Amino acid sequence: MNSEALARRKSLLVAQSHLHRLQAGMAWHNLKEIVAPTHLAPARGGHVRSLAATLVGIAVPIFGMSRLGRIVRAVSIGAMVLRVVRGLRSRI
């Protein structure tokens, strides 16, 4: 490779890297909107929203998106079962 081709290749890689960073930032913003929509958050001090977004931000790199989905699904089913059992126990 001559120096001109190498310079073009380098500039292409830099541009692709910048594009991937922008796409990752947009994906992160979209994920935060799904977890805790801004229009549903209170006008001041949306502590729950920021906590949920922080937890997702920590968990996604650790577990990965698909595994995190399975974990959240299992936890939500477990919480539902616990709620049903407590409801049945209070009737007895």
FITORLUM-382204 format. One record per residue: residue number from 1; residue in three letters; x, y negated, z of N, C-alpha, C in turn. Coordinates in Angstrom, 2 decimals. Layout:
! FITORLUM-382204
<node><i>NUM</i><aa>ALA</aa><n_u>X</n_u><n_v>Y</n_v><n_w>Z</n_w><ca_u>X</ca_u><ca_v>Y</ca_v><ca_w>Z</ca_w><c_u>X</c_u><c_v>Y</c_v><c_w>Z</c_w></node>
...
This chain:
! FITORLUM-382204
<node><i>1</i><aa>MET</aa><n_u>0.85</n_u><n_v>1.19</n_v><n_w>0.00</n_w><ca_u>0.00</ca_u><ca_v>0.00</ca_v><ca_w>0.00</ca_w><c_u>0.88</c_u><c_v>-1.24</c_v><c_w>0.00</c_w></node>
<node><i>2</i><aa>ASN</aa><n_u>0.51</n_u><n_v>-2.17</n_v><n_w>-0.83</n_w><ca_u>1.26</ca_u><ca_v>-3.42</ca_v><ca_w>-0.81</ca_w><c_u>0.70</c_u><c_v>-4.33</c_v><c_w>0.28</c_w></node>
<node><i>3</i><aa>SER</aa><n_u>1.36</n_u><n_v>-5.42</n_v><n_w>0.51</n_w><ca_u>0.99</ca_u><ca_v>-6.31</ca_v><ca_w>1.61</ca_w><c_u>-0.37</c_u><c_v>-6.98</c_v><c_w>1.37</c_w></node>
<node><i>4</i><aa>GLU</aa><n_u>-0.72</n_u><n_v>-7.23</n_v><n_w>0.12</n_w><ca_u>-2.01</ca_u><ca_v>-7.86</ca_v><ca_w>-0.16</ca_w><c_u>-3.17</c_u><c_v>-6.90</c_v><c_w>0.15</c_w></node>
<node><i>5</i><aa>ALA</aa><n_u>-3.02</n_u><n_v>-5.65</n_v><n_w>-0.22</n_w><ca_u>-4.05</ca_u><ca_v>-4.65</ca_v><ca_w>0.07</ca_w><c_u>-4.15</c_u><c_v>-4.41</c_v><c_w>1.57</c_w></node>
<node><i>6</i><aa>LEU</aa><n_u>-3.02</n_u><n_v>-4.43</n_v><n_w>2.23</n_w><ca_u>-3.01</ca_u><ca_v>-4.26</ca_v><ca_w>3.67</ca_w><c_u>-3.71</c_u><c_v>-5.42</c_v><c_w>4.37</c_w></node>
<node><i>7</i><aa>ALA</aa><n_u>-3.48</n_u><n_v>-6.63</n_v><n_w>3.90</n_w><ca_u>-4.13</ca_u><ca_v>-7.81</ca_v><ca_w>4.47</ca_w><c_u>-5.64</c_u><c_v>-7.76</c_v><c_w>4.25</c_w></node>
<node><i>8</i><aa>ARG</aa><n_u>-6.06</n_u><n_v>-7.31</n_v><n_w>3.05</n_w><ca_u>-7.51</ca_u><ca_v>-7.18</ca_v><ca_w>2.78</ca_w><c_u>-8.13</c_u><c_v>-6.12</c_v><c_w>3.67</c_w></node>
<node><i>9</i><aa>ARG</aa><n_u>-7.43</n_u><n_v>-5.01</n_v><n_w>3.84</n_w><ca_u>-7.92</ca_u><ca_v>-3.93</ca_v><ca_w>4.70</ca_w><c_u>-8.04</c_u><c_v>-4.40</c_v><c_w>6.14</c_w></node>
<node><i>10</i><aa>LYS</aa><n_u>-7.06</n_u><n_v>-5.15</n_v><n_w>6.60</n_w><ca_u>-7.08</ca_u><ca_v>-5.66</ca_v><ca_w>7.96</ca_w><c_u>-8.23</c_u><c_v>-6.63</c_v><c_w>8.16</c_w></node>
<node><i>11</i><aa>SER</aa><n_u>-8.45</n_u><n_v>-7.54</n_v><n_w>7.20</n_w><ca_u>-9.55</ca_u><ca_v>-8.49</ca_v><ca_w>7.34</ca_w><c_u>-10.90</c_u><c_v>-7.78</c_v><c_w>7.29</c_w></node>
<node><i>12</i><aa>LEU</aa><n_u>-11.01</n_u><n_v>-6.72</n_v><n_w>6.49</n_w><ca_u>-12.24</ca_u><ca_v>-5.93</ca_v><ca_w>6.44</ca_w><c_u>-12.50</c_u><c_v>-5.25</c_v><c_w>7.78</c_w></node>
<node><i>13</i><aa>LEU</aa><n_u>-11.47</n_u><n_v>-4.68</n_v><n_w>8.38</n_w><ca_u>-11.63</ca_u><ca_v>-4.02</ca_v><ca_w>9.68</ca_w><c_u>-12.00</c_u><c_v>-5.02</c_v><c_w>10.77</c_w></node>
<node><i>14</i><aa>VAL</aa><n_u>-11.42</n_u><n_v>-6.20</n_v><n_w>10.72</n_w><ca_u>-11.75</ca_u><ca_v>-7.24</ca_v><ca_w>11.70</ca_w><c_u>-13.21</c_u><c_v>-7.66</c_v><c_w>11.55</c_w></node>
<node><i>15</i><aa>ALA</aa><n_u>-13.65</n_u><n_v>-7.84</n_v><n_w>10.31</n_w><ca_u>-15.05</ca_u><ca_v>-8.22</ca_v><ca_w>10.07</ca_w><c_u>-16.00</c_u><c_v>-7.12</c_v><c_w>10.51</c_w></node>
<node><i>16</i><aa>GLN</aa><n_u>-15.67</n_u><n_v>-5.86</n_v><n_w>10.25</n_w><ca_u>-16.51</ca_u><ca_v>-4.75</ca_v><ca_w>10.69</ca_w><c_u>-16.56</c_u><c_v>-4.67</c_v><c_w>12.22</c_w></node>
<node><i>17</i><aa>SER</aa><n_u>-15.43</n_u><n_v>-4.90</n_v><n_w>12.84</n_w><ca_u>-15.38</ca_u><ca_v>-4.88</ca_v><ca_w>14.30</ca_w><c_u>-16.27</c_u><c_v>-5.98</c_v><c_w>14.88</c_w></node>
<node><i>18</i><aa>HIS</aa><n_u>-16.21</n_u><n_v>-7.15</n_v><n_w>14.30</n_w><ca_u>-17.05</ca_u><ca_v>-8.26</ca_v><ca_w>14.75</ca_w><c_u>-18.53</c_u><c_v>-7.92</c_v><c_w>14.56</c_w></node>
<node><i>19</i><aa>LEU</aa><n_u>-18.87</n_u><n_v>-7.33</n_v><n_w>13.43</n_w><ca_u>-20.25</ca_u><ca_v>-6.93</ca_v><ca_w>13.16</ca_w><c_u>-20.73</c_u><c_v>-5.90</c_v><c_w>14.18</c_w></node>
<node><i>20</i><aa>HIS</aa><n_u>-19.90</n_u><n_v>-4.93</n_v><n_w>14.50</n_w><ca_u>-20.27</ca_u><ca_v>-3.90</ca_v><ca_w>15.48</ca_w><c_u>-20.47</c_u><c_v>-4.50</c_v><c_w>16.86</c_w></node>
<node><i>21</i><aa>ARG</aa><n_u>-19.64</n_u><n_v>-5.47</n_v><n_w>17.23</n_w><ca_u>-19.82</ca_u><ca_v>-6.16</ca_v><ca_w>18.52</ca_w><c_u>-21.15</c_u><c_v>-6.88</c_v><c_w>18.56</c_w></node>
<node><i>22</i><aa>LEU</aa><n_u>-21.50</n_u><n_v>-7.58</n_v><n_w>17.46</n_w><ca_u>-22.78</ca_u><ca_v>-8.29</ca_v><ca_w>17.40</ca_w><c_u>-23.95</c_u><c_v>-7.30</c_v><c_w>17.47</c_w></node>
<node><i>23</i><aa>GLN</aa><n_u>-23.85</n_u><n_v>-6.18</n_v><n_w>16.77</n_w><ca_u>-24.91</ca_u><ca_v>-5.18</ca_v><ca_w>16.80</ca_w><c_u>-25.05</c_u><c_v>-4.58</c_v><c_w>18.19</c_w></node>
<node><i>24</i><aa>ALA</aa><n_u>-23.95</n_u><n_v>-4.34</n_v><n_w>18.87</n_w><ca_u>-24.01</ca_u><ca_v>-3.80</ca_v><ca_w>20.23</ca_w><c_u>-24.66</c_u><c_v>-4.81</c_v><c_w>21.17</c_w></node>
<node><i>25</i><aa>GLY</aa><n_u>-24.34</n_u><n_v>-6.09</n_v><n_w>21.01</n_w><ca_u>-24.97</ca_u><ca_v>-7.12</ca_v><ca_w>21.84</ca_w><c_u>-26.46</c_u><c_v>-7.21</c_v><c_w>21.61</c_w></node>
<node><i>26</i><aa>MET</aa><n_u>-26.87</n_u><n_v>-7.10</n_v><n_w>20.35</n_w><ca_u>-28.30</ca_u><ca_v>-7.14</ca_v><ca_w>20.05</ca_w><c_u>-29.01</c_u><c_v>-5.90</c_v><c_w>20.59</c_w></node>
<node><i>27</i><aa>ALA</aa><n_u>-28.37</n_u><n_v>-4.74</n_v><n_w>20.51</n_w><ca_u>-28.96</ca_u><ca_v>-3.52</ca_v><ca_w>21.05</ca_w><c_u>-29.11</c_u><c_v>-3.63</c_v><c_w>22.56</c_w></node>
<node><i>28</i><aa>TRP</aa><n_u>-28.12</n_u><n_v>-4.20</n_v><n_w>23.22</n_w><ca_u>-28.19</ca_u><ca_v>-4.39</ca_v><ca_w>24.67</ca_w><c_u>-29.34</c_u><c_v>-5.33</c_v><c_w>25.02</c_w></node>
<node><i>29</i><aa>HIS</aa><n_u>-29.49</n_u><n_v>-6.41</n_v><n_w>24.26</n_w><ca_u>-30.59</ca_u><ca_v>-7.34</ca_v><ca_w>24.50</ca_w><c_u>-31.94</c_u><c_v>-6.65</c_v><c_w>24.30</c_w></node>
<node><i>30</i><aa>ASN</aa><n_u>-32.06</n_u><n_v>-5.85</n_v><n_w>23.25</n_w><ca_u>-33.31</ca_u><ca_v>-5.13</ca_v><ca_w>23.00</ca_w><c_u>-33.61</c_u><c_v>-4.14</c_v><c_w>24.11</c_w></node>
<node><i>31</i><aa>LEU</aa><n_u>-32.58</n_u><n_v>-3.46</n_v><n_w>24.61</n_w><ca_u>-32.77</ca_u><ca_v>-2.52</ca_v><ca_w>25.70</ca_w><c_u>-33.24</c_u><c_v>-3.22</c_v><c_w>26.95</c_w></node>
<node><i>32</i><aa>LYS</aa><n_u>-32.66</n_u><n_v>-4.39</n_v><n_w>27.25</n_w><ca_u>-33.09</ca_u><ca_v>-5.15</ca_v><ca_w>28.42</ca_w><c_u>-34.55</c_u><c_v>-5.60</c_v><c_w>28.28</c_w></node>
<node><i>33</i><aa>GLU</aa><n_u>-34.96</n_u><n_v>-5.96</n_v><n_w>27.07</n_w><ca_u>-36.35</ca_u><ca_v>-6.36</ca_v><ca_w>26.84</ca_w><c_u>-37.31</c_u><c_v>-5.19</c_v><c_w>27.02</c_w></node>
<node><i>34</i><aa>ILE</aa><n_u>-36.88</n_u><n_v>-3.99</n_v><n_w>26.66</n_w><ca_u>-37.73</ca_u><ca_v>-2.81</ca_v><ca_w>26.84</ca_w><c_u>-37.86</c_u><c_v>-2.48</c_v><c_w>28.32</c_w></node>
<node><i>35</i><aa>VAL</aa><n_u>-36.75</n_u><n_v>-2.52</n_v><n_w>29.05</n_w><ca_u>-36.76</ca_u><ca_v>-2.15</ca_v><ca_w>30.46</ca_w><c_u>-37.53</c_u><c_v>-3.17</c_v><c_w>31.28</c_w></node>
<node><i>36</i><aa>ALA</aa><n_u>-37.27</n_u><n_v>-4.43</n_v><n_w>31.05</n_w><ca_u>-37.91</ca_u><ca_v>-5.48</ca_v><ca_w>31.85</ca_w><c_u>-38.20</c_u><c_v>-6.67</c_v><c_w>30.94</c_w></node>
<node><i>37</i><aa>PRO</aa><n_u>-39.39</n_u><n_v>-6.69</n_v><n_w>30.33</n_w><ca_u>-39.72</ca_u><ca_v>-7.79</ca_v><ca_w>29.41</ca_w><c_u>-39.68</c_u><c_v>-9.15</c_v><c_w>30.10</c_w></node>
<node><i>38</i><aa>THR</aa><n_u>-39.11</n_u><n_v>-10.11</n_v><n_w>29.41</n_w><ca_u>-38.96</ca_u><ca_v>-11.45</ca_v><ca_w>29.97</ca_w><c_u>-40.31</c_u><c_v>-12.09</c_v><c_w>30.22</c_w></node>
<node><i>39</i><aa>HIS</aa><n_u>-41.28</n_u><n_v>-11.88</n_v><n_w>29.34</n_w><ca_u>-42.57</ca_u><ca_v>-12.54</ca_v><ca_w>29.50</ca_w><c_u>-43.36</c_u><c_v>-11.98</c_v><c_w>30.68</c_w></node>
<node><i>40</i><aa>LEU</aa><n_u>-42.99</n_u><n_v>-10.81</n_v><n_w>31.21</n_w><ca_u>-43.67</ca_u><ca_v>-10.26</ca_v><ca_w>32.38</ca_w><c_u>-42.95</c_u><c_v>-10.59</c_v><c_w>33.68</c_w></node>
<node><i>41</i><aa>ALA</aa><n_u>-41.72</n_u><n_v>-11.05</n_v><n_w>33.57</n_w><ca_u>-40.94</ca_u><ca_v>-11.38</ca_v><ca_w>34.76</ca_w><c_u>-41.45</c_u><c_v>-12.68</c_v><c_w>35.35</c_w></node>
<node><i>42</i><aa>PRO</aa><n_u>-41.38</n_u><n_v>-12.83</n_v><n_w>36.67</n_w><ca_u>-41.81</ca_u><ca_v>-14.08</ca_v><ca_w>37.27</ca_w><c_u>-40.95</c_u><c_v>-15.25</c_v><c_w>36.80</c_w></node>
<node><i>43</i><aa>ALA</aa><n_u>-41.52</n_u><n_v>-16.44</n_v><n_w>36.85</n_w><ca_u>-40.83</ca_u><ca_v>-17.61</ca_v><ca_w>36.34</ca_w><c_u>-39.52</c_u><c_v>-17.86</c_v><c_w>37.10</c_w></node>
<node><i>44</i><aa>ARG</aa><n_u>-39.52</n_u><n_v>-17.54</n_v><n_w>38.36</n_w><ca_u>-38.32</ca_u><ca_v>-17.75</ca_v><ca_w>39.17</ca_w><c_u>-37.87</c_u><c_v>-16.45</c_v><c_w>39.82</c_w></node>
<node><i>45</i><aa>GLY</aa><n_u>-36.59</n_u><n_v>-16.24</n_v><n_w>39.85</n_w><ca_u>-36.01</ca_u><ca_v>-15.14</ca_v><ca_w>40.61</ca_w><c_u>-36.50</c_u><c_v>-13.76</c_v><c_w>40.23</c_w></node>
<node><i>46</i><aa>GLY</aa><n_u>-36.44</n_u><n_v>-13.40</n_v><n_w>38.99</n_w><ca_u>-36.85</ca_u><ca_v>-12.06</ca_v><ca_w>38.59</ca_w><c_u>-35.84</c_u><c_v>-11.03</c_v><c_w>39.08</c_w></node>
<node><i>47</i><aa>HIS</aa><n_u>-35.82</n_u><n_v>-10.80</n_v><n_w>40.38</n_w><ca_u>-34.82</ca_u><ca_v>-9.90</ca_v><ca_w>40.98</ca_w><c_u>-35.00</c_u><c_v>-8.47</c_v><c_w>40.50</c_w></node>
<node><i>48</i><aa>VAL</aa><n_u>-36.25</n_u><n_v>-8.05</n_v><n_w>40.36</n_w><ca_u>-36.49</ca_u><ca_v>-6.68</ca_v><ca_w>39.93</ca_w><c_u>-36.00</c_u><c_v>-6.49</c_v><c_w>38.50</c_w></node>
<node><i>49</i><aa>ARG</aa><n_u>-36.25</n_u><n_v>-7.47</n_v><n_w>37.66</n_w><ca_u>-35.81</ca_u><ca_v>-7.40</ca_v><ca_w>36.26</ca_w><c_u>-34.30</c_u><c_v>-7.32</c_v><c_w>36.17</c_w></node>
<node><i>50</i><aa>SER</aa><n_u>-33.61</n_u><n_v>-8.17</n_v><n_w>36.91</n_w><ca_u>-32.16</ca_u><ca_v>-8.15</ca_v><ca_w>36.84</ca_w><c_u>-31.59</c_u><c_v>-6.87</c_v><c_w>37.44</c_w></node>
<node><i>51</i><aa>LEU</aa><n_u>-32.22</n_u><n_v>-6.34</n_v><n_w>38.47</n_w><ca_u>-31.77</ca_u><ca_v>-5.10</ca_v><ca_w>39.08</ca_w><c_u>-31.95</c_u><c_v>-3.93</c_v><c_w>38.10</c_w></node>
<node><i>52</i><aa>ALA</aa><n_u>-33.11</n_u><n_v>-3.87</n_v><n_w>37.44</n_w><ca_u>-33.35</ca_u><ca_v>-2.79</ca_v><ca_w>36.48</ca_w><c_u>-32.38</c_u><c_v>-2.88</c_v><c_w>35.31</c_w></node>
<node><i>53</i><aa>ALA</aa><n_u>-32.15</n_u><n_v>-4.09</n_v><n_w>34.81</n_w><ca_u>-31.23</ca_u><ca_v>-4.26</ca_v><ca_w>33.69</ca_w><c_u>-29.81</c_u><c_v>-3.88</c_v><c_w>34.10</c_w></node>
<node><i>54</i><aa>THR</aa><n_u>-29.42</n_u><n_v>-4.22</n_v><n_w>35.31</n_w><ca_u>-28.08</ca_u><ca_v>-3.87</ca_v><ca_w>35.79</ca_w><c_u>-27.93</c_u><c_v>-2.36</c_v><c_w>35.92</c_w></node>
<node><i>55</i><aa>LEU</aa><n_u>-28.94</n_u><n_v>-1.71</n_v><n_w>36.49</n_w><ca_u>-28.87</ca_u><ca_v>-0.25</ca_v><ca_w>36.64</ca_w><c_u>-28.80</c_u><c_v>0.45</c_v><c_w>35.29</c_w></node>
<node><i>56</i><aa>VAL</aa><n_u>-29.59</n_u><n_v>-0.01</n_v><n_w>34.34</n_w><ca_u>-29.54</ca_u><ca_v>0.58</ca_v><ca_w>33.00</ca_w><c_u>-28.18</c_u><c_v>0.30</c_v><c_w>32.37</c_w></node>
<node><i>57</i><aa>GLY</aa><n_u>-27.67</n_u><n_v>-0.90</n_v><n_w>32.57</n_w><ca_u>-26.36</ca_u><ca_v>-1.25</ca_v><ca_w>32.01</ca_w><c_u>-25.24</c_u><c_v>-0.40</c_v><c_w>32.57</c_w></node>
<node><i>58</i><aa>ILE</aa><n_u>-25.38</n_u><n_v>0.04</n_v><n_w>33.80</n_w><ca_u>-24.37</ca_u><ca_v>0.90</ca_v><ca_w>34.41</ca_w><c_u>-24.57</c_u><c_v>2.35</c_v><c_w>33.98</c_w></node>
<node><i>59</i><aa>ALA</aa><n_u>-25.85</n_u><n_v>2.78</n_v><n_w>33.93</n_w><ca_u>-26.14</ca_u><ca_v>4.20</ca_v><ca_w>33.67</ca_w><c_u>-25.95</c_u><c_v>4.60</c_v><c_w>32.22</c_w></node>
<node><i>60</i><aa>VAL</aa><n_u>-26.22</n_u><n_v>3.72</n_v><n_w>31.28</n_w><ca_u>-26.13</ca_u><ca_v>4.10</ca_v><ca_w>29.86</ca_w><c_u>-24.71</c_u><c_v>4.50</c_v><c_w>29.47</c_w></node>
<node><i>61</i><aa>PRO</aa><n_u>-23.68</n_u><n_v>3.74</n_v><n_w>29.81</n_w><ca_u>-22.33</ca_u><ca_v>4.19</ca_v><ca_w>29.44</ca_w><c_u>-21.90</c_u><c_v>5.47</c_v><c_w>30.17</c_w></node>
<node><i>62</i><aa>ILE</aa><n_u>-22.41</n_u><n_v>5.67</n_v><n_w>31.38</n_w><ca_u>-22.01</ca_u><ca_v>6.85</ca_v><ca_w>32.15</ca_w><c_u>-22.67</c_u><c_v>8.11</c_v><c_w>31.61</c_w></node>
<node><i>63</i><aa>PHE</aa><n_u>-24.00</n_u><n_v>8.07</n_v><n_w>31.44</n_w><ca_u>-24.74</ca_u><ca_v>9.26</ca_v><ca_w>31.06</ca_w><c_u>-25.02</c_u><c_v>9.37</c_v><c_w>29.57</c_w></node>
<node><i>64</i><aa>GLY</aa><n_u>-25.07</n_u><n_v>8.27</n_v><n_w>28.87</n_w><ca_u>-25.49</ca_u><ca_v>8.28</ca_v><ca_w>27.47</ca_w><c_u>-26.99</c_u><c_v>8.09</c_v><c_w>27.40</c_w></node>
<node><i>65</i><aa>MET</aa><n_u>-27.47</n_u><n_v>7.60</n_v><n_w>26.26</n_w><ca_u>-28.88</ca_u><ca_v>7.24</ca_v><ca_w>26.14</ca_w><c_u>-29.80</c_u><c_v>8.45</c_v><c_w>26.22</c_w></node>
<node><i>66</i><aa>SER</aa><n_u>-29.48</n_u><n_v>9.54</n_v><n_w>25.53</n_w><ca_u>-30.39</ca_u><ca_v>10.69</ca_v><ca_w>25.53</ca_w><c_u>-30.42</c_u><c_v>11.38</c_v><c_w>26.89</c_w></node>
<node><i>67</i><aa>ARG</aa><n_u>-29.27</n_u><n_v>11.53</n_v><n_w>27.51</n_w><ca_u>-29.22</ca_u><ca_v>12.17</ca_v><ca_w>28.83</ca_w><c_u>-29.92</c_u><c_v>11.29</c_v><c_w>29.86</c_w></node>
<node><i>68</i><aa>LEU</aa><n_u>-29.74</n_u><n_v>9.98</n_v><n_w>29.78</n_w><ca_u>-30.42</ca_u><ca_v>9.08</ca_v><ca_w>30.70</ca_w><c_u>-31.93</c_u><c_v>9.18</c_v><c_w>30.53</c_w></node>
<node><i>69</i><aa>GLY</aa><n_u>-32.39</n_u><n_v>9.33</n_v><n_w>29.29</n_w><ca_u>-33.82</ca_u><ca_v>9.50</ca_v><ca_w>29.04</ca_w><c_u>-34.36</c_u><c_v>10.75</c_v><c_w>29.71</c_w></node>
<node><i>70</i><aa>ARG</aa><n_u>-33.61</n_u><n_v>11.84</n_v><n_w>29.62</n_w><ca_u>-34.03</ca_u><ca_v>13.08</ca_v><ca_w>30.28</ca_w><c_u>-34.04</c_u><c_v>12.93</c_v><c_w>31.80</c_w></node>
<node><i>71</i><aa>ILE</aa><n_u>-33.04</n_u><n_v>12.24</n_v><n_w>32.33</n_w><ca_u>-32.96</ca_u><ca_v>12.04</ca_v><ca_w>33.78</ca_w><c_u>-34.15</c_u><c_v>11.20</c_v><c_w>34.25</c_w></node>
<node><i>72</i><aa>VAL</aa><n_u>-34.42</n_u><n_v>10.11</n_v><n_w>33.55</n_w><ca_u>-35.53</ca_u><ca_v>9.23</ca_v><ca_w>33.94</ca_w><c_u>-36.85</c_u><c_v>9.99</c_v><c_w>33.83</c_w></node>
<node><i>73</i><aa>ARG</aa><n_u>-37.02</n_u><n_v>10.80</n_v><n_w>32.79</n_w><ca_u>-38.24</ca_u><ca_v>11.58</ca_v><ca_w>32.63</ca_w><c_u>-38.41</c_u><c_v>12.56</c_v><c_w>33.79</c_w></node>
<node><i>74</i><aa>ALA</aa><n_u>-37.34</n_u><n_v>13.25</n_v><n_w>34.18</n_w><ca_u>-37.41</ca_u><ca_v>14.21</ca_v><ca_w>35.28</ca_w><c_u>-37.72</c_u><c_v>13.51</c_v><c_w>36.60</c_w></node>
<node><i>75</i><aa>VAL</aa><n_u>-37.11</n_u><n_v>12.36</n_v><n_w>36.82</n_w><ca_u>-37.37</ca_u><ca_v>11.61</ca_v><ca_w>38.05</ca_w><c_u>-38.82</c_u><c_v>11.11</c_v><c_w>38.09</c_w></node>
<node><i>76</i><aa>SER</aa><n_u>-39.33</n_u><n_v>10.66</n_v><n_w>36.96</n_w><ca_u>-40.71</ca_u><ca_v>10.17</ca_v><ca_w>36.94</ca_w><c_u>-41.70</c_u><c_v>11.31</c_v><c_w>37.15</c_w></node>
<node><i>77</i><aa>ILE</aa><n_u>-41.43</n_u><n_v>12.47</n_v><n_w>36.58</n_w><ca_u>-42.31</ca_u><ca_v>13.63</ca_v><ca_w>36.82</ca_w><c_u>-42.24</c_u><c_v>14.05</c_v><c_w>38.29</c_w></node>
<node><i>78</i><aa>GLY</aa><n_u>-41.05</n_u><n_v>14.04</n_v><n_w>38.86</n_w><ca_u>-40.91</ca_u><ca_v>14.36</ca_v><ca_w>40.28</ca_w><c_u>-41.66</c_u><c_v>13.38</c_v><c_w>41.16</c_w></node>
<node><i>79</i><aa>ALA</aa><n_u>-41.61</n_u><n_v>12.09</n_v><n_w>40.83</n_w><ca_u>-42.34</ca_u><ca_v>11.09</ca_v><ca_w>41.60</ca_w><c_u>-43.84</c_u><c_v>11.29</c_v><c_w>41.47</c_w></node>
<node><i>80</i><aa>MET</aa><n_u>-44.29</n_u><n_v>11.67</n_v><n_w>40.29</n_w><ca_u>-45.72</ca_u><ca_v>11.92</ca_v><ca_w>40.09</ca_w><c_u>-46.18</c_u><c_v>13.13</c_v><c_w>40.90</c_w></node>
<node><i>81</i><aa>VAL</aa><n_u>-45.39</n_u><n_v>14.21</n_v><n_w>40.90</n_w><ca_u>-45.72</ca_u><ca_v>15.39</ca_v><ca_w>41.69</ca_w><c_u>-45.76</c_u><c_v>15.05</c_v><c_w>43.17</c_w></node>
<node><i>82</i><aa>LEU</aa><n_u>-44.80</n_u><n_v>14.29</n_v><n_w>43.63</n_w><ca_u>-44.77</ca_u><ca_v>13.88</ca_v><ca_w>45.03</ca_w><c_u>-46.01</c_u><c_v>13.07</c_v><c_w>45.39</c_w></node>
<node><i>83</i><aa>ARG</aa><n_u>-46.42</n_u><n_v>12.19</n_v><n_w>44.51</n_w><ca_u>-47.61</ca_u><ca_v>11.38</ca_v><ca_w>44.76</ca_w><c_u>-48.88</c_u><c_v>12.24</c_v><c_w>44.82</c_w></node>
<node><i>84</i><aa>VAL</aa><n_u>-48.98</n_u><n_v>13.22</n_v><n_w>43.92</n_w><ca_u>-50.13</ca_u><ca_v>14.12</ca_v><ca_w>43.92</ca_w><c_u>-50.16</c_u><c_v>14.94</c_v><c_w>45.20</c_w></node>
<node><i>85</i><aa>VAL</aa><n_u>-49.01</n_u><n_v>15.48</n_v><n_w>45.60</n_w><ca_u>-48.94</ca_u><ca_v>16.29</ca_v><ca_w>46.83</ca_w><c_u>-49.32</c_u><c_v>15.45</c_v><c_w>48.04</c_w></node>
<node><i>86</i><aa>ARG</aa><n_u>-48.83</n_u><n_v>14.24</n_v><n_w>48.12</n_w><ca_u>-49.20</ca_u><ca_v>13.37</ca_v><ca_w>49.25</ca_w><c_u>-50.69</c_u><c_v>13.05</c_v><c_w>49.24</c_w></node>
<node><i>87</i><aa>GLY</aa><n_u>-51.25</n_u><n_v>12.85</n_v><n_w>48.05</n_w><ca_u>-52.67</ca_u><ca_v>12.60</ca_v><ca_w>47.96</ca_w><c_u>-53.50</c_u><c_v>13.78</c_v><c_w>48.41</c_w></node>
<node><i>88</i><aa>LEU</aa><n_u>-53.07</n_u><n_v>14.99</n_v><n_w>48.05</n_w><ca_u>-53.78</ca_u><ca_v>16.20</ca_v><ca_w>48.46</ca_w><c_u>-53.63</c_u><c_v>16.44</c_v><c_w>49.96</c_w></node>
<node><i>89</i><aa>ARG</aa><n_u>-52.47</n_u><n_v>16.16</n_v><n_w>50.50</n_w><ca_u>-52.24</ca_u><ca_v>16.35</ca_v><ca_w>51.95</ca_w><c_u>-53.09</c_u><c_v>15.39</c_v><c_w>52.77</c_w></node>
<node><i>90</i><aa>SER</aa><n_u>-53.31</n_u><n_v>14.20</n_v><n_w>52.26</n_w><ca_u>-54.11</ca_u><ca_v>13.23</ca_v><ca_w>53.04</ca_w><c_u>-55.58</c_u><c_v>13.63</c_v><c_w>53.07</c_w></node>
<node><i>91</i><aa>ARG</aa><n_u>-56.03</n_u><n_v>14.43</n_v><n_w>52.10</n_w><ca_u>-57.43</ca_u><ca_v>14.89</ca_v><ca_w>52.09</ca_w><c_u>-57.65</c_u><c_v>16.03</c_v><c_w>53.06</c_w></node>
<node><i>92</i><aa>ILE</aa><n_u>-56.61</n_u><n_v>16.78</n_v><n_w>53.34</n_w><ca_u>-56.76</ca_u><ca_v>17.97</ca_v><ca_w>54.21</ca_w><c_u>-56.70</c_u><c_v>17.60</c_v><c_w>55.66</c_w></node>
